[in-house]
């Protein structure tokens, strides 16, 4: 009989969840009338998310998540959400009792994914849409382990990275909302933005007032989505890591896991700073005559912009730029006429 590499080490048990796809998901966002779905897999204090699709009521993920047996709770919750500009909307969920989850020992045949009807927060099947997935108990010898290990190490332990991505996601949401406005995905919302923009240009003293009022209304809107648990609750792994002695006394597996977490966080931070440096170098190259043709065009544009902004009142320039950016898509591409 062939011997697997994993047979030479101690077997570790994991809870696997393979998210395949969904169908007939309803649109929760009133302004856009579309669904931008993603999946949140929750096990106690641990949460993992799939990638998000835009304007797709029948998305396909085919992503695998793994949870260590030591961190298992009584149930696994798979929640379907709709990405929104203000607060992500709840579409439906499927809850699994871990006492009833089947066990698969490799090389047994993989479990066949099944369709599950989405339920509301009260456990009633009044929600439109279905989710195809499979949940099972296995070991690191499972074929899904290499595919799921990265998501396990990266999302379960990078709390700092999760906080950074949470802040950046708000900026990304604002950018996506503005892109929807520019592309007239919802004509009524775009017209209202035009009107608000013209009012703020005519009365610039209302800009700060509008910003603070918008933040106040956003806070009021988020009140109904406030967390039910105290925000200071931390996971047992975070407590163990915080009180670990030096030199550490944890198992080699946990140390390797934390090292993997640090490596991933450092790699992503390096990527972000690398992108910022790249943009800075591009701007620097425009002023250093590395490319004479590009530098000539850039400084000529700067000269014309300085003259125009001096001659033309700022409010007129703001209106022209705003109308240009928010113009209807048919006026951007000659082929669309």
VOGU-3710 file (C-alpha; in Angstrom, 3 decimals, decimal comma):
1> xxxxxxxxxx> 0,000/0,000/0,000  1,300/3,450/-0,901  2,291/5,595/2,053  1,294/9,261/2,099  3,687/11,913/3,339  1,126/12,838/5,985  1,221/9,301/7,372  4,713/10,043/8,698  3,520/12,803/11,042  0,867/13,110/13,713
11> xxxxxxxxxx> -2,576/13,523/12,266  -4,266/16,851/12,953  -8,024/17,116/12,594  -9,731/19,997/10,823  -13,234/21,096/9,998  -13,481/21,736/6,256  -16,068/23,888/4,510  -16,080/24,026/0,708  -18,225/26,850/-0,654  -19,191/26,013/-4,244
21> xxxxxxxxxx> -21,793/28,473/-5,515  -25,165/30,127/-4,949  -28,199/30,753/-7,073  -31,207/33,088/-7,203  -29,814/35,492/-4,614  -32,050/38,550/-4,063  -30,821/42,118/-4,409  -30,753/43,935/-1,072  -29,250/47,244/-2,218  -32,125/49,599/-3,036
31> xxxxxxxxxx> -30,070/52,202/-4,878  -28,334/49,880/-7,340  -30,966/47,133/-7,564  -28,235/44,486/-7,858  -26,498/41,933/-5,659  -22,761/42,009/-4,799  -22,535/38,734/-2,833  -19,847/37,185/-0,704  -19,779/34,458/1,959  -18,800/34,835/5,603
41> xxxxxxxxxx> -17,935/31,586/7,383  -18,192/31,968/11,161  -17,040/29,588/13,876  -17,176/31,227/17,300  -14,937/34,314/17,215  -13,290/33,277/13,950  -14,565/34,649/10,656  -13,443/34,006/7,116  -14,772/35,498/3,902  -14,781/34,516/0,257
51> xxxxxxxxxx> -14,061/36,846/-2,616  -16,856/39,227/-3,580  -18,696/39,297/-6,892  -20,266/42,391/-8,391  -23,822/42,338/-9,718  -24,117/38,567/-9,778  -27,058/36,660/-8,327  -25,548/33,282/-9,249  -21,897/33,484/-8,109  -19,407/30,598/-8,080
61> xxxxxxxxxx> -16,604/30,608/-5,476  -15,275/27,056/-5,071  -13,207/28,080/-2,028  -12,194/25,865/0,884  -11,784/26,915/4,521  -10,308/24,878/7,365  -10,630/25,242/11,129  -8,406/23,465/13,619  -10,251/20,960/15,800  -8,966/22,707/18,936
71> xxxxxxxxxx> -10,992/25,817/17,995  -14,283/24,105/17,184  -17,497/25,404/18,715  -20,953/23,873/18,724  -22,026/25,095/15,284  -20,717/26,456/11,993  -22,539/29,400/10,423  -22,292/30,185/6,701  -23,749/33,620/5,965  -24,465/35,128/2,557
81> xxxxxxxxxx> -24,069/38,909/2,493  -24,537/41,684/-0,038  -21,746/44,275/-0,093  -23,173/47,754/0,468  -21,781/51,270/0,671  -23,030/51,817/4,212  -23,512/48,415/5,864  -23,341/44,993/4,261  -26,819/43,499/3,990  -27,745/40,079/5,364
91> xxxxxxxxxx> -29,212/37,812/2,679  -29,453/34,456/4,408  -27,527/31,765/6,234  -27,035/28,043/6,716  -26,131/26,628/10,160  -24,457/23,249/10,705  -24,492/21,309/13,973  -20,909/20,069/14,333  -22,132/16,939/16,112  -23,819/15,908/12,863
101> xxxxxxxxxx> -20,975/16,765/10,458  -19,685/13,618/8,690  -16,064/12,506/8,938  -14,020/11,754/5,828  -10,762/9,813/5,929  -8,577/10,143/2,840  -8,512/8,580/0,306  -12,269/8,085/0,677  -14,391/9,614/-2,033  -14,992/13,351/-1,545
111> xxxxxxxxxx> -18,354/14,358/-0,184  -20,832/15,446/-2,830  -21,841/19,112/-2,316  -25,530/19,709/-1,686  -27,916/22,598/-2,175  -29,127/24,238/1,040  -32,044/26,607/1,313  -31,074/29,914/2,916  -32,713/30,798/6,223  -33,357/34,160/7,850
121> xxxxxxxxxx> -32,019/35,184/11,263  -34,960/33,449/12,943  -34,153/30,100/11,321  -37,102/30,200/8,926  -36,787/29,398/5,227  -38,411/32,607/4,045  -35,330/33,827/2,189  -34,949/33,539/-1,548  -31,817/31,809/-2,765  -29,844/28,594/-2,260
131> xxxxxxxxxx> -26,238/27,763/-1,455  -24,237/24,734/-2,604  -21,522/23,581/-0,212  -20,092/20,633/1,680  -18,869/20,412/5,277  -16,834/17,559/6,744  -14,266/16,593/9,359  -10,867/15,523/8,050  -7,118/15,592/8,599  -4,105/17,181/6,928
141> xxxxxxxxxx> -4,061/14,129/4,630  -7,222/15,432/2,977  -6,810/16,558/-0,636  -8,391/19,896/0,303  -5,749/20,651/2,954  -3,147/22,347/0,684  -5,872/24,486/-0,862  -7,379/25,473/2,486  -4,216/25,879/4,534  -3,324/29,336/3,203
151> xxxxxxxxxx> -6,737/30,772/4,039  -6,520/29,097/7,465  -3,158/30,610/8,322  -3,796/33,984/6,766  -7,251/34,853/8,004  -7,547/33,153/11,341  -4,494/34,759/12,929  -3,794/38,060/11,139  -5,836/40,318/13,339  -3,744/43,377/12,502
161> xxxxxxxxxx> -4,104/42,736/8,790  -7,865/42,293/9,201  -8,109/45,696/10,877  -6,068/47,322/8,101  -8,205/45,705/5,419  -11,357/46,778/7,272  -10,264/50,410/7,048  -9,172/50,110/3,422  -12,414/48,353/2,479  -14,357/51,480/3,416
171> xxxxxxxxxx> -12,232/53,521/1,014  -12,707/50,888/-1,667  -16,476/50,968/-1,071  -16,496/54,747/-1,538  -14,572/54,354/-4,778  -16,980/51,691/-6,035  -19,953/53,866/-5,082  -18,489/56,817/-6,994  -17,821/54,580/-9,992  -21,479/53,478/-9,958
181> xxxxxxxxxx> -22,513/57,144/-9,845  -20,221/57,979/-12,781  -21,590/55,096/-14,826  -25,224/56,037/-14,088  -26,017/52,610/-12,628  -28,870/54,321/-10,769  -29,957/57,446/-12,702  -31,956/58,874/-9,768  -28,964/58,669/-7,419  -26,678/60,185/-10,059
191> xxxxxxxxxx> -29,030/63,120/-10,654  -29,230/63,746/-6,896  -25,437/63,737/-6,691  -25,318/66,280/-9,535  -27,717/68,540/-7,665  -25,806/68,201/-4,393  -22,520/68,877/-6,169  -23,821/72,086/-7,759  -25,203/73,261/-4,407  -21,867/72,685/-2,683
201> xxxxxxxxxx> -19,998/74,502/-5,453  -22,382/77,450/-5,207  -22,246/77,463/-1,399  -18,822/76,047/-0,423  -19,384/76,979/3,220  -21,832/74,040/3,381  -19,157/71,434/2,571  -18,075/70,786/6,155  -21,677/70,930/7,327  -22,637/68,307/4,752
211> xxxxxxxxxx> -19,735/66,041/5,719  -20,575/66,087/9,429  -24,287/65,643/8,709  -23,508/62,662/6,470  -21,374/61,094/9,224  -24,162/61,652/11,750  -26,766/60,005/9,525  -24,378/57,110/8,777  -23,913/56,531/12,511  -27,677/56,546/13,057
221> xxxxxxxxxx> -28,106/54,101/10,184  -25,456/51,744/11,624  -27,127/51,726/15,045  -29,397/48,833/14,105  -26,329/46,825/13,016  -24,407/47,462/16,236  -22,458/44,424/17,571  -24,197/42,400/20,236  -20,960/41,294/21,913  -18,529/43,604/23,749
231> xxxxxxxxxx> -15,765/44,808/21,394  -12,988/43,844/23,826  -13,554/40,105/23,488  -10,473/38,376/22,050  -9,850/34,834/20,914  -8,012/32,283/23,095  -5,158/32,192/20,582  -4,616/35,943/20,957  -4,484/35,567/24,746  -1,980/32,699/24,508
241> xxxxxxxxxx> 0,222/34,671/22,141  0,105/37,783/24,326  1,169/35,910/27,476  3,640/33,523/25,870  7,044/33,546/27,578  10,442/34,109/25,985  11,731/31,800/24,773  8,330/30,481/23,771  6,889/27,288/25,189  4,290/26,649/22,482
251> xxxxxxxxxx> 4,250/23,660/20,173  6,281/23,806/16,996  3,104/23,749/14,908  1,731/26,870/16,604  5,076/28,657/16,255  5,173/27,862/12,544  1,594/29,104/12,211  2,455/32,408/13,863  5,545/32,745/11,706  3,372/32,196/8,636
261> xxxxxxxxxx> 0,999/34,893/9,882  3,859/37,355/10,317  5,262/36,535/6,903  1,918/37,096/5,179  1,266/40,381/6,983  4,758/41,635/6,202  4,408/40,585/2,574  1,149/42,442/2,121  2,457/45,553/3,854  5,484/45,441/1,567
271> xxxxxxxxxx> 3,170/45,187/-1,442  1,167/48,239/-0,351  4,278/50,338/0,249  5,749/49,096/-3,012  2,700/50,369/-4,897  2,967/53,761/-3,175  6,670/54,011/-4,019  5,929/53,079/-7,633  3,437/55,922/-7,971  5,923/58,316/-6,390
281> xxxxxxxxxx> 8,651/57,250/-8,806  6,310/57,790/-11,733  5,625/61,344/-10,619  9,327/61,927/-10,018  10,200/60,629/-13,489  7,786/63,123/-15,059  9,808/65,989/-13,584  13,313/64,567/-14,084  13,287/64,304/-17,916  13,883/60,567/-17,917
291> xxxxxxxxxx> 11,339/60,475/-20,747  11,642/63,866/-22,509  8,403/63,394/-24,443  6,331/62,588/-21,326  7,964/65,394/-19,311  7,255/67,943/-22,064  3,584/66,985/-22,160  3,299/67,033/-18,367  4,899/70,455/-17,767  2,916/71,926/-20,671
301> xxxxxxxxxx> -0,257/70,650/-19,074  0,796/72,130/-15,714  1,440/75,514/-17,340  -1,937/75,553/-19,081  -3,669/74,407/-15,884  -2,035/77,176/-13,856  -3,108/79,843/-16,378  -6,659/78,543/-16,651  -7,137/78,233/-12,884  -5,881/81,818/-12,501
311> xxxxxxxxxx> -8,106/83,285/-15,218  -11,241/81,183/-14,656  -12,978/81,351/-11,242  -12,546/78,281/-9,089  -16,266/77,565/-8,936  -16,489/77,428/-12,716  -13,522/75,054/-12,880  -15,079/72,838/-10,199  -18,383/72,685/-12,088  -16,663/71,824/-15,394
321> xxxxxxxxxx> -14,543/69,087/-13,791  -17,525/67,649/-11,903  -19,795/67,583/-14,941  -16,997/66,033/-17,002  -16,406/63,245/-14,484  -20,119/62,548/-13,993  -21,124/62,701/-17,640  -23,239/59,880/-19,025  -21,280/56,849/-20,316  -22,583/57,355/-23,862
331> xxxxxxx> -20,617/60,600/-24,029  -17,345/58,867/-23,116  -17,050/56,352/-25,890  -17,754/57,263/-29,505  -18,574/53,647/-30,277  -21,502/53,695/-27,845  -23,603/56,048/-29,963
//
